[in-house]
């Protein structure tokens, strides 16, 4: 399916500005992220600028702008995790994976996200890889966890 088809899927009739977020959600659900091409196509269909589309998309943390890795890593930076060195854990992951938050490793194995809360405060600091939760994660334990996904 082409980018144009993805954008227009389900919107064959009249398109309005109120369709912007649902269109972006639909593209991301099908493709996994919002590419520059998909943003351009949405802008064209809604007759608004690409900057407007990008501005709305970047406002919401649900939208991604890079292809996801095979495994998604989420680092909790909620209050409990922050107090228990969640930020240091995130920085260690960025160094280990050689990426920043929101990016995907060059081999496509991991992408890295920061989240406000994973709901496991008693296990802080918490990391989630795909559907697996890891609690009381230390930088020393980090490498072993990552190696289990290689």
Backbone torsions as a table, in degrees:
resi	resn	phi	psi	omega
1	UNK	NA	134.8	-179.8
2	UNK	-79.0	166.6	176.8
3	UNK	-58.0	-43.7	179.8
4	UNK	-58.8	-43.3	178.8
5	UNK	-63.6	-42.0	179.1
6	UNK	-60.7	-44.1	-178.0
7	UNK	-67.4	-41.1	-175.3
8	UNK	-84.7	-10.3	-176.4
9	UNK	-59.6	115.0	-180.0
10	UNK	88.3	-1.1	-178.3
11	UNK	-125.4	40.1	-177.0
12	UNK	-68.8	-30.3	-178.6
13	UNK	-82.3	-147.6	-177.9
14	UNK	-71.1	132.3	179.4
15	UNK	-106.8	137.4	178.0
16	UNK	-124.0	167.8	179.2
17	UNK	-59.6	-28.0	178.1
18	UNK	-67.2	-11.8	179.1
19	UNK	-85.8	-5.1	-173.9
20	UNK	-55.7	-57.2	-176.6
21	UNK	-64.6	-45.9	176.5
22	UNK	-59.3	-35.9	177.9
23	UNK	-64.5	-45.5	179.7
24	UNK	-62.7	-41.9	178.6
25	UNK	-62.3	-42.1	-179.5
26	UNK	-64.0	-43.6	178.9
27	UNK	-61.6	-47.3	-178.8
28	UNK	-63.9	-38.8	177.8
29	UNK	-60.9	-37.2	-176.1
30	UNK	-86.9	-38.6	-173.9
31	UNK	-100.9	-27.5	179.6
32	UNK	105.0	-16.2	179.9
33	UNK	-167.0	172.4	178.0
34	UNK	-103.3	110.3	179.3
35	UNK	-84.1	161.2	174.8
36	UNK	-56.5	-35.4	179.3
37	UNK	-66.0	-40.6	-180.0
38	UNK	-69.0	-37.1	177.1
39	UNK	-63.6	-42.2	178.4
40	UNK	-62.5	-42.1	-179.0
41	UNK	-67.4	-40.7	177.0
42	UNK	-62.2	-45.4	179.5
43	UNK	-59.1	-44.2	179.4
44	UNK	-61.2	-46.3	-178.3
45	UNK	-65.9	-36.0	-178.5
46	UNK	-90.0	-5.5	-179.2
47	UNK	58.9	45.1	174.1
48	UNK	-130.3	169.1	-177.7
49	UNK	-76.3	155.7	174.9
50	UNK	-61.1	-34.5	178.3
51	UNK	-61.7	-37.8	177.9
52	UNK	-65.4	-43.9	178.8
53	UNK	-62.7	-47.6	-179.2
54	UNK	-62.7	-40.1	179.0
55	UNK	-60.0	-43.2	178.0
56	UNK	-67.9	-45.7	-176.8
57	UNK	-63.0	-38.7	-178.7
58	UNK	-75.7	-17.9	177.4
59	UNK	-67.6	-34.0	-176.4
60	UNK	-98.7	128.6	-177.5
61	UNK	-72.3	-10.6	-179.0
62	UNK	-71.1	-19.7	-174.6
63	UNK	-92.3	140.1	179.7
64	UNK	-112.1	150.7	-179.3
65	UNK	-121.9	4.9	175.4
66	UNK	-128.7	149.5	177.1
67	UNK	-60.2	134.5	-179.9
68	UNK	-70.3	153.2	174.1
69	UNK	-78.1	176.3	176.8
70	UNK	-64.9	-30.7	179.0
71	UNK	-125.8	130.9	178.5
72	UNK	-100.5	124.9	177.6
73	UNK	-103.4	127.5	176.1
74	UNK	-118.0	127.1	176.6
75	UNK	-106.8	125.7	179.8
76	UNK	-79.2	130.1	175.8
77	UNK	-123.2	27.5	173.9
78	UNK	-66.0	177.4	-174.1
79	UNK	-55.5	-51.7	-178.0
80	UNK	-62.6	-43.7	-179.2
81	UNK	-69.4	-36.1	177.1
82	UNK	-61.5	-46.3	179.8
83	UNK	-63.1	-33.2	-178.1
84	UNK	-94.6	27.7	172.9
85	UNK	74.6	33.2	176.0
86	UNK	-60.0	-37.0	179.3
87	UNK	-65.0	-40.2	177.6
88	UNK	-64.4	-36.3	177.1
89	UNK	-64.3	-44.0	177.7
90	UNK	-60.9	-45.7	179.6
91	UNK	-62.6	-39.2	177.4
92	UNK	-64.1	-40.4	177.6
93	UNK	-64.3	-43.1	178.6
94	UNK	-60.3	-41.0	177.6
95	UNK	-66.7	-46.4	-176.9
96	UNK	-63.8	-43.3	-176.6
97	UNK	-88.1	-12.7	-178.4
98	UNK	60.1	41.1	175.2
99	UNK	-140.3	165.9	173.6
100	UNK	-105.0	166.7	176.7
101	UNK	-54.2	135.4	-179.8
102	UNK	90.4	-4.1	-178.7
103	UNK	-105.4	169.6	179.0
104	UNK	-120.7	140.8	179.2
105	UNK	-61.7	154.0	-176.6
106	UNK	-60.9	-27.7	178.5
107	UNK	-85.8	-1.6	177.8
108	UNK	75.5	10.6	-176.5
109	UNK	-77.5	-44.0	-175.5
110	UNK	-128.1	147.8	162.2
111	UNK	-125.0	154.1	-170.9
112	UNK	-121.4	130.4	178.6
113	UNK	-132.8	149.8	171.8
114	UNK	-107.5	140.8	-179.7
115	UNK	-129.2	156.3	-177.3
116	UNK	-72.8	-37.6	179.4
117	UNK	-165.3	135.5	175.9
118	UNK	-101.0	-0.9	176.1
119	UNK	77.8	19.9	-179.7
120	UNK	-124.0	46.1	-171.1
121	UNK	-56.3	-33.4	-179.6
122	UNK	-67.4	-16.3	-178.6
123	UNK	-103.0	12.1	-173.9
124	UNK	-56.5	144.2	-4.4
125	UNK	-79.5	147.6	-172.2
126	UNK	-116.8	141.7	175.1
127	UNK	-131.1	142.8	176.3
128	UNK	-122.6	131.3	172.1
129	UNK	-119.0	117.9	-172.4
130	UNK	54.1	-117.5	-179.4
131	UNK	-101.5	3.0	-176.7
132	UNK	-93.9	126.4	177.8
133	UNK	-95.6	135.0	175.0
134	UNK	-119.8	121.8	-179.1
135	UNK	-106.3	158.8	180.0
136	UNK	51.4	44.5	-177.2
137	UNK	-75.3	134.2	174.7
138	UNK	-113.3	162.6	177.3
139	UNK	-64.2	-30.8	178.2
140	UNK	-66.2	-37.8	-179.2
141	UNK	-77.8	-19.5	-174.3
142	UNK	-56.9	-48.9	-178.0
143	UNK	-59.2	-43.7	-179.7
144	UNK	-62.6	-40.7	179.1
145	UNK	-63.3	-47.2	-179.1
146	UNK	-63.4	-39.8	-180.0
147	UNK	-61.3	-29.4	-179.7
148	UNK	-69.4	-12.6	178.6
149	UNK	-102.3	-5.7	-176.7
150	UNK	-77.0	NA	NA
